[in-house]
């Protein structure tokens, strides 16, 4: 079984905290707009560098991508 990357848990907790602060609930799906806001990057950059569909991306997958 593959080991998770060192920063994965920290990234996951930071994403949970970001979404809870923004929406006041426990979401597990980020829209592309949320990702842009979190990273401070443009819509085009996020579309090019992250595999995000119309529904969004799960925070677990996004945390893995950031690690």
Secondary structure, DSSP 8 states (H G I E B T S, - for coil): -----TTHHHHHHHHHHHHHHHHSS---EE-HHHHHHHHT--HHHHHHHS---SS-EEHHHHHHHH-
